[in-house]
Amino acid sequence: MDLLSKAALNGAPPDELERLPLPDEFLAGHLRAEDAEAVDRAAGTDVRRTLHVGLVPMPELAPDEVVVAVMASSINYNTVWSAMFEPISTFTTLRRYARQGGYATRHDLPYQVVGSDASGVVVRVGAGVRHWRAGDHVVVSPAYVDDQDPGSHDDGMMGTHLRAWGFETNFGGLAHYTIVRATQLVAKPPHLTWEEAATITLCAGTAYRMLVGDHGARMKQGDVVLIWGATGGLGAYAVQMVRNGGGVAVGVVGSRAKADLLRQQGCDLVIDRREIGMGDDADPRADAAELGRRLGRIIRAEVGEDPSIAFDYVGRSTFGTSVHVVRRGGTVVTCGSSTGYEHSYDNRYLWMNLKRVVGSHIANLREQTECVRLFSRGKLVPVLTSVYPLERVGDAARLVQQNRHLGKVGVRCLAPSDGLGVTDPAARARIGEERLTAWRRHAAAVPAPAGAAR
């Protein structure tokens, strides 16, 4: 660990952090362009073979950027996609970005530092940064917004040059240092540990925009909300938001262990997808309308009405059923497709019943700040289960790739152990240690698929 890292970890004052030099290179979880050419996609890529941990050079800092000493990060499915080089290699995306010229050219390298979550300490600010200084404790939003793009001034997510940091850019969060735009920073909730705080921006912020914000489904009190993958990072935060907002949370999961956890967390109705014929061995050509009818019967029997909203980030295997099952005038809000990007559905159920499909992506800075405020006030709590050191980032990503995780999988970067980073122990005590760490008791609760490599 270099001197600056040690100083940031030990809470050095701003003048000391500014005086210590940035290291010439730092440890990072990264992909290599050469692997993108060699990998056999048809055989299915084990992300442990393509996620490398090693030293990379420190890039030049742009005027609107900051350098953050990363204490912790987490695994999101976009890192899994990147490491599989699916649906296209993200090195192609980096080359396209570099064509903008200027500081964008830095991103086109033979390696990509990945990761779209981070918590840490600001150690450098660019000449154009006004609201942050060295020593600030922050979490990083993955919304990489161009603040000179006209579209971003209506909604940051509508800018033409919007990118997902650490996925469509270089210098992501799975590293000892990351370089981010000042518009990505939100103050870290002071009662959370580094590893807890590193799990809240991408998934919770995305769920907030999908459900609560003006640009999503606009959930209201009493809405029945169907949540696919309700013990994943996105789904678990969605359950909390639905219940906080006076809605009825209907969570769908794929195992008894996940169902038990969801009931413990207070989900109003828990459905094992195997009950409707959507087990791991289900026919992928199954009729989505028939699956929707089965699902709808269960929901109506338990809560008395069809869902107003379907919260769908699973994609190919669920989307057609989501379109069918939401009520007349209902909304399917989607932000991803972990089971595949090409969706099939019967359009009659959409147009003839006046339903809506809303595409949603990350969260703008205001939405992200409002979401993090809910954590600061104890209205939302982290869903962190497992934590890995950076050196084992491949194992952490493999857990997510095989869907053997619950909640969020954290990665310690500079933090040498769990439990560090709390600067408001009184708030932590008030919110409750047991509540804040409830998900930690359920790490690695699902077994590996039959025949899966370990």
C-alpha positions as CSV (number, residue, x, y, z in Angstrom):
1,M,0.0,0.0,0.0
2,D,1.4,3.4,-1.0
3,L,1.7,6.4,1.4
4,L,-1.4,8.1,0.0
5,S,-3.5,5.0,0.4
6,K,-2.4,4.7,4.0
7,A,-3.1,8.3,4.7
8,A,-6.6,8.1,3.2
9,L,-7.3,4.9,5.2
10,N,-6.1,6.5,8.4
11,G,-8.2,9.7,8.0
12,A,-5.4,12.1,7.2
13,P,-6.4,15.8,6.9
14,P,-6.9,17.4,3.5
15,D,-3.6,19.2,3.4
16,E,-1.7,16.0,4.0
17,L,-3.6,14.1,1.3
18,E,-3.0,16.9,-1.2
19,R,0.7,17.0,-0.3
20,L,1.4,13.3,-0.8
21,P,2.0,12.2,-4.4
22,L,-0.3,10.1,-6.4
23,P,1.3,6.7,-7.1
24,D,2.4,6.0,-10.7
25,E,0.4,2.8,-10.7
26,F,-2.1,1.0,-8.6
27,L,-3.8,-2.4,-8.1
28,A,-6.9,-3.0,-10.2
29,G,-9.3,-5.7,-11.3
30,H,-9.2,-5.4,-15.1
31,L,-9.9,-7.1,-18.4
32,R,-7.4,-7.4,-21.2
33,A,-8.2,-6.7,-24.9
34,E,-6.3,-9.8,-25.9
35,D,-8.7,-12.0,-24.0
36,A,-11.6,-10.5,-25.9
37,E,-10.2,-11.9,-29.1
38,A,-9.3,-15.3,-27.7
39,V,-12.4,-16.2,-25.7
40,D,-14.8,-18.8,-27.0
41,R,-18.2,-17.2,-26.3
42,A,-20.1,-20.2,-27.5
43,A,-18.5,-22.3,-24.8
44,G,-19.6,-19.9,-22.0
45,T,-16.9,-17.8,-20.4
46,D,-15.9,-18.4,-16.8
47,V,-15.2,-14.8,-15.6
48,R,-12.4,-16.0,-13.4
49,R,-10.4,-16.6,-16.5
50,T,-10.8,-13.0,-17.8
51,L,-10.8,-10.9,-14.7
52,H,-7.2,-10.1,-13.8
53,V,-5.8,-8.4,-10.8
54,G,-2.6,-6.4,-11.3
55,L,-0.9,-3.0,-11.5
56,V,-2.1,-0.4,-14.0
57,P,-0.9,3.1,-14.6
58,M,-2.5,6.1,-13.0
59,P,-4.2,8.1,-15.7
60,E,-4.1,11.9,-16.1
61,L,-6.8,13.8,-14.2
62,A,-9.3,16.0,-16.2
63,P,-10.4,19.4,-14.8
64,D,-13.9,18.1,-13.9
65,E,-12.7,14.9,-12.3
66,V,-11.5,13.6,-8.9
67,V,-9.3,10.8,-7.8
68,V,-10.9,8.6,-5.1
69,A,-9.0,6.1,-3.0
70,V,-11.4,3.2,-3.2
71,M,-12.0,1.5,0.1
72,A,-14.6,-0.9,-1.2
73,S,-16.6,-1.8,-4.4
74,S,-19.1,-4.4,-5.4
75,I,-20.1,-6.8,-8.2
76,N,-22.9,-5.9,-10.6
77,Y,-24.1,-7.9,-13.5
78,N,-22.6,-5.4,-15.9
79,T,-19.1,-6.5,-14.7
80,V,-20.1,-10.1,-15.5
81,W,-21.2,-9.0,-19.0
82,S,-17.9,-7.2,-19.5
83,A,-15.9,-10.2,-18.4
84,M,-17.8,-12.4,-20.8
85,F,-17.4,-9.9,-23.6
86,E,-21.1,-10.0,-24.2
87,P,-23.1,-8.9,-26.0
88,I,-20.1,-7.1,-27.5
89,S,-16.7,-6.5,-26.1
90,T,-16.6,-3.4,-24.0
91,F,-13.2,-2.6,-25.6
92,T,-15.3,-1.7,-28.7
93,T,-17.3,0.7,-26.5
94,L,-14.1,2.3,-25.2
95,R,-12.8,2.8,-28.8
96,R,-16.0,4.5,-29.7
97,Y,-15.8,6.8,-26.7
98,A,-12.2,7.7,-27.5
99,R,-13.4,9.1,-30.8
100,Q,-14.8,12.1,-29.0
101,G,-11.2,13.3,-28.5
102,G,-9.7,15.2,-25.6
103,Y,-9.7,13.4,-22.3
104,A,-11.9,10.6,-23.7
105,T,-8.9,9.2,-25.6
106,R,-7.4,8.1,-22.2
107,H,-10.1,5.4,-22.0
108,D,-9.0,3.5,-25.1
109,L,-6.3,1.2,-23.6
110,P,-5.4,-2.5,-24.0
111,Y,-7.0,-3.1,-20.5
112,Q,-10.2,-1.9,-18.8
113,V,-10.5,-1.4,-15.1
114,V,-14.1,-2.4,-14.4
115,G,-16.6,-1.9,-11.6
116,S,-19.6,0.4,-11.2
117,D,-19.8,0.9,-7.5
118,A,-17.3,2.4,-5.0
119,S,-17.0,4.0,-1.6
120,G,-13.9,5.8,-0.6
121,V,-11.9,9.0,0.1
122,V,-11.3,11.9,-2.3
123,V,-7.6,12.4,-2.6
124,R,-7.3,14.8,-5.6
125,V,-9.7,17.2,-7.3
126,G,-9.4,18.7,-10.8
127,A,-9.1,22.4,-11.3
128,G,-12.7,22.8,-12.3
129,V,-14.2,20.9,-9.2
130,R,-16.0,23.2,-6.8
131,H,-18.0,21.2,-4.3
132,W,-15.6,18.5,-3.2
133,R,-12.2,18.5,-1.5
134,A,-9.6,16.0,-0.5
135,G,-10.6,14.0,2.6
136,D,-14.3,13.8,1.7
137,H,-15.9,10.4,2.2
138,V,-18.0,9.6,-0.8
139,V,-19.9,7.0,-2.7
140,V,-19.8,7.0,-6.5
141,S,-22.8,6.9,-8.9
142,P,-22.3,5.0,-12.1
143,A,-24.0,7.7,-14.1
144,Y,-21.1,9.1,-16.2
145,V,-22.9,12.3,-17.4
146,D,-21.6,15.0,-19.8
147,D,-22.7,18.2,-18.1
148,Q,-22.1,20.2,-21.3
149,D,-24.6,18.0,-23.2
150,P,-27.9,19.9,-23.6
151,G,-30.0,16.8,-23.0
152,S,-28.5,16.2,-19.6
153,H,-29.9,19.5,-18.3
154,D,-33.4,18.2,-18.5
155,D,-32.5,14.8,-17.0
156,G,-28.9,13.6,-16.6
157,M,-29.8,10.2,-18.0
158,M,-31.0,11.8,-21.3
159,G,-27.7,13.2,-22.4
160,T,-26.5,11.9,-25.7
161,H,-23.1,11.0,-24.2
162,L,-24.3,9.3,-21.1
163,R,-22.2,6.3,-20.1
164,A,-22.1,3.7,-17.4
165,W,-18.9,4.2,-15.5
166,G,-16.7,1.1,-15.2
167,F,-18.7,-0.6,-17.9
168,E,-18.7,1.8,-20.9
169,T,-15.7,3.7,-19.5
170,N,-12.3,2.8,-18.1
171,F,-11.0,3.4,-14.6
172,G,-13.8,1.7,-12.7
173,G,-14.3,1.0,-9.0
174,L,-12.8,-2.5,-8.6
175,A,-9.4,-1.0,-7.8
176,H,-7.3,0.9,-5.2
177,Y,-8.0,4.1,-7.1
178,T,-10.6,5.3,-9.5
179,I,-11.0,8.5,-11.6
180,V,-14.6,9.8,-11.7
181,R,-16.4,13.0,-12.7
182,A,-17.4,15.3,-9.8
183,T,-21.0,14.9,-10.9
184,Q,-20.8,11.2,-9.8
185,L,-20.1,11.9,-6.2
186,V,-22.6,11.7,-3.3
187,A,-21.6,12.0,0.4
188,K,-21.2,8.6,2.0
189,P,-23.8,7.8,4.8
190,P,-21.6,8.2,7.9
191,H,-23.1,5.3,9.8
192,L,-22.3,2.7,7.1
193,T,-19.1,0.7,6.7
194,W,-17.0,1.1,3.6
195,E,-18.2,-2.3,2.2
196,E,-21.9,-1.5,3.0
197,A,-21.7,1.9,1.4
198,A,-20.2,0.4,-1.7
199,T,-23.4,-1.6,-2.5
200,I,-25.9,1.2,-2.6
201,T,-25.4,3.4,-5.7
202,L,-25.9,1.3,-8.8
203,C,-28.6,-1.0,-7.5
204,A,-30.5,1.1,-5.0
205,G,-30.2,4.2,-7.2
206,T,-31.5,2.3,-10.2
207,A,-34.4,0.8,-8.2
208,Y,-35.3,4.3,-6.9
209,R,-35.5,5.8,-10.5
210,M,-37.5,2.7,-11.7
211,L,-40.1,2.9,-8.9
212,V,-40.1,6.2,-7.1
213,G,-38.7,8.9,-9.4
214,D,-40.7,10.9,-11.9
215,H,-39.1,9.1,-14.8
216,G,-40.1,5.6,-13.8
217,A,-43.3,3.7,-12.9
218,R,-44.3,6.4,-10.4
219,M,-45.4,4.0,-7.7
220,K,-48.1,5.2,-5.4
221,Q,-49.6,3.9,-2.1
222,G,-51.4,0.7,-2.5
223,D,-49.8,-0.4,-5.7
224,V,-49.2,-4.1,-6.1
225,V,-45.6,-4.4,-7.4
226,L,-44.3,-7.7,-8.9
227,I,-40.5,-7.9,-8.3
228,W,-38.6,-10.5,-10.2
229,G,-35.3,-11.7,-8.7
230,A,-36.4,-10.2,-5.4
231,T,-33.3,-11.3,-3.4
232,G,-30.9,-9.9,-6.0
233,G,-29.3,-6.5,-5.4
234,L,-31.9,-4.6,-7.5
235,G,-34.8,-6.7,-6.3
236,A,-33.9,-6.6,-2.6
237,Y,-33.8,-2.8,-2.7
238,A,-37.0,-2.7,-4.7
239,V,-38.8,-4.7,-2.0
240,Q,-37.7,-2.1,0.7
241,M,-38.9,0.8,-1.5
242,V,-42.2,-0.7,-2.2
243,R,-42.9,-1.4,1.4
244,N,-41.7,2.0,2.5
245,G,-43.9,3.7,-0.1
246,G,-47.1,1.9,1.0
247,G,-47.2,-0.6,-1.8
248,V,-47.7,-4.4,-1.8
249,A,-44.4,-6.2,-2.6
250,V,-44.8,-9.5,-4.5
251,G,-41.4,-11.1,-4.8
252,V,-40.5,-13.9,-7.1
253,V,-37.4,-16.0,-6.4
254,G,-35.9,-19.3,-7.5
255,S,-35.2,-21.3,-4.4
256,R,-36.5,-22.2,-0.9
257,A,-33.5,-20.4,0.7
258,K,-34.2,-17.2,-1.1
259,A,-38.0,-17.5,-0.4
260,D,-37.2,-17.9,3.4
261,L,-34.9,-14.9,3.4
262,L,-37.5,-12.7,1.6
263,R,-40.2,-13.6,4.1
264,Q,-37.9,-12.7,6.9
265,Q,-37.4,-9.3,5.3
266,G,-41.1,-8.7,5.4
267,C,-42.0,-9.1,1.7
268,D,-45.9,-9.2,1.5
269,L,-46.1,-12.2,-0.9
270,V,-43.3,-14.5,-1.9
271,I,-43.6,-16.8,-4.9
272,D,-41.1,-19.5,-5.9
273,R,-41.0,-19.3,-9.7
274,R,-41.0,-23.1,-9.8
275,E,-44.6,-23.0,-8.7
276,I,-45.6,-21.6,-12.1
277,G,-43.3,-23.7,-14.1
278,M,-40.3,-21.4,-14.3
279,G,-37.6,-23.6,-12.7
280,D,-34.1,-23.9,-14.0
281,D,-35.0,-26.7,-16.2
282,A,-38.1,-25.0,-17.7
283,D,-38.7,-25.0,-21.4
284,P,-37.4,-21.6,-22.7
285,R,-40.2,-21.7,-25.3
286,A,-42.9,-21.8,-22.7
287,D,-45.9,-19.7,-23.4
288,A,-45.5,-16.4,-21.5
289,A,-49.2,-15.8,-21.5
290,E,-49.8,-19.2,-19.8
291,L,-47.1,-18.5,-17.2
292,G,-48.7,-15.1,-16.7
293,R,-52.1,-16.7,-16.1
294,R,-50.6,-19.0,-13.5
295,L,-48.8,-16.2,-11.8
296,G,-51.8,-13.9,-11.9
297,R,-54.0,-16.5,-10.2
298,I,-51.6,-16.8,-7.3
299,I,-51.3,-13.1,-6.9
300,R,-55.1,-12.4,-7.1
301,A,-55.8,-15.2,-4.6
302,E,-53.4,-13.7,-2.1
303,V,-53.7,-9.9,-2.5
304,G,-56.9,-9.6,-4.4
305,E,-55.8,-7.9,-7.6
306,D,-53.3,-8.0,-10.4
307,P,-50.0,-6.1,-10.2
308,S,-50.0,-2.4,-11.1
309,I,-46.2,-2.6,-11.8
310,A,-43.8,-5.3,-12.9
311,F,-40.2,-4.5,-11.9
312,D,-38.2,-6.5,-14.4
313,Y,-34.4,-6.6,-14.8
314,V,-34.3,-10.3,-15.6
315,G,-35.2,-9.9,-19.2
316,R,-35.7,-12.6,-21.8
317,S,-37.1,-15.3,-19.4
318,T,-39.6,-13.0,-17.6
319,F,-40.5,-10.0,-19.8
320,G,-43.3,-11.6,-21.8
321,T,-44.9,-12.8,-18.5
322,S,-44.5,-9.3,-17.1
323,V,-46.4,-7.8,-20.0
324,H,-49.2,-10.3,-19.6
325,V,-49.6,-10.2,-15.8
326,V,-49.7,-6.4,-15.1
327,R,-53.3,-5.1,-14.9
328,R,-55.0,-3.0,-17.5
329,G,-53.2,0.3,-17.7
330,G,-50.3,-1.2,-15.7
331,T,-46.6,-0.6,-16.2
332,V,-43.6,-2.8,-16.9
333,V,-40.4,-1.0,-15.9
334,T,-37.2,-2.6,-17.1
335,C,-33.5,-1.7,-16.6
336,G,-31.6,-4.8,-17.7
337,S,-31.7,-8.3,-19.1
338,S,-29.5,-10.7,-17.1
339,T,-31.0,-13.7,-18.9
340,G,-30.8,-12.2,-22.4
341,Y,-31.5,-9.0,-24.3
342,E,-33.9,-10.2,-27.0
343,H,-37.4,-10.2,-25.5
344,S,-40.5,-11.8,-26.9
345,Y,-44.1,-10.9,-25.9
346,D,-47.6,-10.9,-27.3
347,N,-48.2,-7.3,-28.2
348,R,-52.0,-7.7,-28.0
349,Y,-51.7,-7.7,-24.2
350,L,-49.8,-4.5,-24.3
351,W,-51.8,-2.3,-26.8
352,M,-55.3,-3.6,-26.2
353,N,-55.0,-3.3,-22.4
354,L,-53.3,0.1,-22.6
355,K,-50.2,-1.0,-20.7
356,R,-46.9,0.8,-20.7
357,V,-43.3,-0.4,-21.0
358,V,-40.8,2.1,-19.4
359,G,-37.1,1.8,-20.0
360,S,-35.0,2.9,-17.1
361,H,-31.2,3.3,-16.7
362,I,-29.2,4.1,-13.6
363,A,-30.3,7.4,-11.9
364,N,-29.6,11.1,-12.3
365,L,-27.7,12.9,-9.6
366,R,-30.8,14.2,-7.9
367,E,-32.4,10.8,-7.8
368,Q,-29.1,9.3,-6.6
369,T,-28.8,11.9,-3.8
370,E,-32.4,11.4,-2.7
371,C,-31.9,7.6,-2.6
372,V,-28.6,7.9,-0.5
373,R,-30.5,10.2,1.8
374,L,-32.9,7.4,2.6
375,F,-29.9,5.3,3.7
376,S,-28.6,8.1,5.8
377,R,-31.9,8.3,7.6
378,G,-32.1,4.6,8.1
379,K,-35.1,4.2,5.8
380,L,-33.2,1.8,3.6
381,V,-30.5,-0.6,4.7
382,P,-27.8,-2.4,2.8
383,V,-28.4,-5.9,1.4
384,L,-24.7,-6.9,1.5
385,T,-24.1,-10.6,2.1
386,S,-20.6,-11.7,1.0
387,V,-17.4,-9.7,0.9
388,Y,-14.2,-10.7,-1.0
389,P,-10.8,-9.1,-1.1
390,L,-9.9,-7.4,-4.4
391,E,-7.4,-10.2,-5.1
392,R,-10.4,-12.6,-5.4
393,V,-12.6,-10.4,-7.6
394,G,-12.9,-13.2,-10.1
395,D,-14.4,-15.5,-7.5
396,A,-16.8,-12.7,-6.4
397,A,-17.9,-12.2,-10.0
398,R,-18.3,-15.9,-10.6
399,L,-20.7,-16.1,-7.7
400,V,-22.9,-13.5,-9.4
401,Q,-22.4,-15.1,-12.8
402,Q,-23.8,-18.4,-11.5
403,N,-26.6,-16.7,-9.6
404,R,-25.4,-18.3,-6.4
405,H,-25.5,-15.0,-4.5
406,L,-28.1,-13.2,-2.4
407,G,-28.3,-9.4,-2.2
408,K,-25.0,-7.7,-3.0
409,V,-21.5,-9.1,-3.2
410,G,-18.9,-6.6,-1.9
411,V,-15.3,-6.3,-2.7
412,R,-12.7,-4.8,-0.3
413,C,-10.2,-2.7,-2.2
414,L,-8.0,-0.6,0.2
415,A,-10.0,-1.5,3.3
416,P,-8.0,-4.2,5.1
417,S,-11.0,-5.6,6.9
418,D,-14.7,-5.4,7.3
419,G,-16.3,-2.9,9.6
420,L,-14.2,0.2,8.9
421,G,-15.4,3.6,7.7
422,V,-18.1,4.4,10.3
423,T,-17.9,8.0,11.4
424,D,-21.3,8.3,13.1
425,P,-21.5,5.3,15.5
426,A,-24.5,7.0,17.3
427,A,-26.6,6.9,14.1
428,R,-25.5,3.3,13.6
429,A,-26.6,2.3,17.1
430,R,-29.9,4.2,16.6
431,I,-30.7,2.4,13.3
432,G,-29.6,-0.9,14.8
433,E,-26.7,-3.2,14.1
434,E,-28.9,-6.2,13.6
435,R,-31.0,-4.4,11.0
436,L,-28.0,-3.1,9.2
437,T,-26.3,-6.5,9.0
438,A,-29.4,-8.7,8.6
439,W,-28.4,-9.8,5.1
440,R,-24.8,-10.8,6.2
441,R,-26.2,-13.9,7.9
442,H,-27.3,-15.3,4.5
443,A,-24.0,-15.4,2.6
444,A,-23.7,-18.0,-0.1
445,A,-27.1,-19.5,0.6
446,V,-27.6,-21.2,-2.8
447,P,-25.4,-24.1,-4.1
448,A,-23.5,-24.1,-7.4
449,P,-25.4,-25.5,-10.4
450,A,-24.8,-29.1,-11.1
451,G,-21.5,-29.6,-12.9
452,A,-20.4,-26.0,-12.4
453,A,-16.7,-25.3,-12.1
454,R,-15.6,-24.1,-8.7
